Amino acid sequence: MRKRSVGINVRVSVTEKRKMTLMAKRCGLSLSEYLRQRALGYEPGGHPPKEVFDVLDKLDEIAENCSAREGAAINAQTDRMRDLIIGSN
């Protein structure tokens, strides 16, 4: 594991910090890690909110109450959506 022992202080406005914190949260990163990645030329991907996965789980539950054919079709679409969401990060 890398040891990070040197700090960098940067002054920003309250609005700028709020925006950076929000962007870091959307990516599932700490503010420090988000800023580190951006400064080093990386573009962190967004991290979907938990509610997105809750909706997909609910669709799986609905599929269980459908006929086998309909349920399989719903599950196939839900799996595709999960792949698109996870792959977008």
Secondary structure, 3 states (H helix, E strand, C coil): CCCCCCCCCCCCCHHHHHHHHHHHHHCCCCHHHHHHHHHCCCCCCCCCCHHHHHHHHHHHHHHHCCCHHHHHHHHHHHHHHHHHHHHCC
